[in-house]
Amino acid sequence: MRWWQLLLKISTSSPTYDLQCARACFLDHASRFTLHESRSTLYASRYTFYASRVIPIALTLTLKLLAVETSTDACSCALSVDGECRERYELAPRRHGELVLPMMEALLAEAGLGVSRLDALAFGRGPGAFTGVRIAAAVVQGIAFARDLPVAPVSSLRALAQGVHRELAHRKVLGAFDARMKEVYWGTYQLGQLRLMEPLGADVVCEPGSVPIPGNGGWFGAGLGWLAYERVLRDRLGDKVLSVEAIRYPHARDVAVLGESLAQQGKVVPAEQALPKYLREKVV
């Protein structure tokens, strides 16, 4: 069994997968991420406090941050270095465990970096496909444990909304993923400061006919939940929705942007707290 297959088995085995196994898997293969590492540069006096302990993180306006997003059929990784972002993206259902680490390796190699030169990690924490969000969490946890890096968990629905703004300039987004069982994962986001999409309430899982109704109008619908339930959602929301583009997926580059903002605010967690956000524990 190849190491990435072991990772996939670990990350999808049960609702309480063995974190120590994930950690051991990545520690065993950590050398794969150090081929392009410069050993001549030491980073000192880079500390911030969280969870009553000190962790290394750059105290600059820009960070070196690696991001992962696997909550939907799309698999992507992004590397943000001093404000410049590179991304690997592929629409590849059920191949996330095979693709995600090679994507990371390629990005680090292009930038000439090893993970020891990163300041933080970020990942799409969900909601989304049960297996997908677990893969992203396992990958990030393993690397964070191996290098003692802080982690910024990012809502995958927020990343979807951020991508809509980045590509289409919409300022108000109703994000929806198909949650199966005749339900949707739902998030309401509006453009805030620093051109970042901010939540107007918590992400929820509910029936399409019961989604929260936002104030005012001018909303843009995005995500595969709209593909499955557009008629019901439009009946529920009426003229508050101007347009819909259902075939959209969250991107790691948007997870990176949002994760960098969270890291700069100190809203990061240690590896053991970098957990998926399912909204619903039942697997379908």
Order of alpha helices (4+ residues) and beta strands (2+ residues): alpha-alpha-beta-beta-beta-beta-beta-alpha-beta-alpha-beta-alpha-beta-beta-beta-beta-beta-alpha-beta-alpha
